[in-house]
Amino acid sequence: MQLLENAAVVSMKADTRVSLSLADGRELVVDRIVAVTGFRPDLLMLSELRLDLDESVEAPRQLGTLIDPEFHSCATASAHGEKCWLIRSRTFTLSA
């Protein structure tokens, strides 16, 4: 799997695979697209696990301080990697 960040899609054509034309001139052919922008998941089923989540943004605490809309917009949040997205225990993994 390849993570493509900050990409603007100019056009898309779907058949058995998806062909993308990006604003920077790149052309990509992919199996699927997962666009993750501004969703709010239902975390009720996780309430008994006592995860270390930021209450305001319902994300891992380390990520929450970077993306809280009260302090940041998409353009002002500092760069962060996948380690901020994960909560892991011996039997459970949550990826924000």
Buried (B, 14 or more C-beta within 10 A) or exposed (E): EEEEEEEEBEEEEEEEEBEBBBEEEEEBEBEEEEEEEEEEEEEEEBEEEEBEBBEEBBBBBBBBBBBBEEEEEEEEBEEEEEEBBBBEEEEEEBEB
